[in-house]
């Protein structure tokens, strides 16, 4: 299984980038200058496409981060398996980082691969009709769903994780090649923090806040304790 070398480039970059680089070098030696330039430029593009930079992962309780880099193209209410919720869709242009990350910490309970079309990833129908990997993630707060979706140029969705594996928030889970889309679905209780048109970074941009019930209860208890302390301090409680 191919994976990533943190902070540099995913291993697939070497498979796709080294051959044109070597051919470019050979073309230069043969004085096929135009071919050499084109092949070297292609190799540099491939190396750039498969880059895998480190990201600062937010530590706030309840933060749900972006599964990928790109631009938010859809924020809408949407049901999933009969449950009301909200969906955020992000378009990954060819120049964006294409390594995808887990939006939250938890256990992957299901990874479903669906064959499909290769419509332009900007189109709304791509979320349903295109080839995709669908991840169901069980978290402390509940269940969320996110997708890797192929696009017009992207012809393969790659998952590095399997059902039953635990993941951390912002952990690398796979990639989609050459332009694509990622979707995130959260229950209706979550608060969406992004708008259409915003640019986001995978693993570091917070798309939504969805605190666990336990955390929410703890916050409530803390708030009550603070209130009582304030009342006592001001002489309003004996």
RATAHU-V929456 format. One record per backbone hydrogen bond with DSSP energy under -0.5 kcal/mol. CO is the residue of the C=O (numbers start at 1). NH is the residue of the N-H. If there is no record, write none. Layout:
co=CO nh=NH
co=CO nh=NH
//
This chain:
co=3 nh=11
co=4 nh=6
co=5 nh=8
co=5 nh=9
co=8 nh=52
co=9 nh=5
co=10 nh=13
co=11 nh=14
co=11 nh=15
co=12 nh=16
co=13 nh=17
co=14 nh=18
co=16 nh=20
co=17 nh=21
co=18 nh=22
co=19 nh=23
co=20 nh=24
co=21 nh=25
co=22 nh=26
co=23 nh=27
co=24 nh=28
co=25 nh=29
co=26 nh=30
co=27 nh=32
co=28 nh=31
co=31 nh=33
co=32 nh=36
co=33 nh=37
co=34 nh=38
co=35 nh=39
co=36 nh=40
co=37 nh=41
co=38 nh=42
co=39 nh=43
co=40 nh=44
co=41 nh=45
co=42 nh=46
co=43 nh=47
co=44 nh=48
co=45 nh=49
co=46 nh=50
co=48 nh=51
co=49 nh=98
co=50 nh=10
co=52 nh=7
co=55 nh=57
co=60 nh=63
co=62 nh=210
co=63 nh=65
co=64 nh=207
co=64 nh=208
co=66 nh=203
co=67 nh=101
co=70 nh=200
co=71 nh=91
co=72 nh=197
co=74 nh=89
co=76 nh=87
co=80 nh=83
co=83 nh=80
co=84 nh=188
co=85 nh=78
co=86 nh=186
co=87 nh=76
co=88 nh=184
co=89 nh=73
co=89 nh=74
co=90 nh=92
co=90 nh=182
co=91 nh=71
co=91 nh=93
co=92 nh=180
co=93 nh=96
co=97 nh=69
co=98 nh=176
co=100 nh=173
co=100 nh=174
co=102 nh=170
co=103 nh=65
co=106 nh=167
co=107 nh=109
co=107 nh=138
co=108 nh=164
co=110 nh=136
co=111 nh=113
co=112 nh=114
co=112 nh=134
co=114 nh=132
co=117 nh=131
co=120 nh=123
co=123 nh=126
co=124 nh=127
co=125 nh=128
co=125 nh=129
co=126 nh=130
co=129 nh=117
co=131 nh=150
co=132 nh=114
co=133 nh=135
co=133 nh=148
co=134 nh=112
co=135 nh=137
co=135 nh=146
co=136 nh=109
co=136 nh=110
co=137 nh=139
co=137 nh=144
co=138 nh=107
co=142 nh=139
co=144 nh=137
co=145 nh=185
co=146 nh=135
co=147 nh=149
co=147 nh=183
co=148 nh=133
co=149 nh=181
co=156 nh=177
co=158 nh=175
co=162 nh=165
co=165 nh=108
co=167 nh=106
co=168 nh=171
co=171 nh=102
co=173 nh=160
co=173 nh=161
co=174 nh=100
co=175 nh=158
co=179 nh=151
co=179 nh=154
co=180 nh=92
co=181 nh=149
co=182 nh=90
co=183 nh=147
co=184 nh=88
co=185 nh=145
co=186 nh=86
co=187 nh=190
co=190 nh=192
co=191 nh=209
co=195 nh=198
co=198 nh=72
co=200 nh=70
co=201 nh=204
co=201 nh=205
co=203 nh=58
co=205 nh=66
co=205 nh=207
co=207 nh=193
co=207 nh=194
co=208 nh=64
co=209 nh=191
co=212 nh=216
co=213 nh=217
co=214 nh=218
co=215 nh=219
co=216 nh=220
co=217 nh=221
co=218 nh=222
co=219 nh=223
co=220 nh=224
co=221 nh=225
co=222 nh=226
co=223 nh=227
co=224 nh=228
co=225 nh=229
co=226 nh=230
co=227 nh=231
co=228 nh=232
co=229 nh=233
co=230 nh=234
co=231 nh=236
co=231 nh=237
co=232 nh=235
//
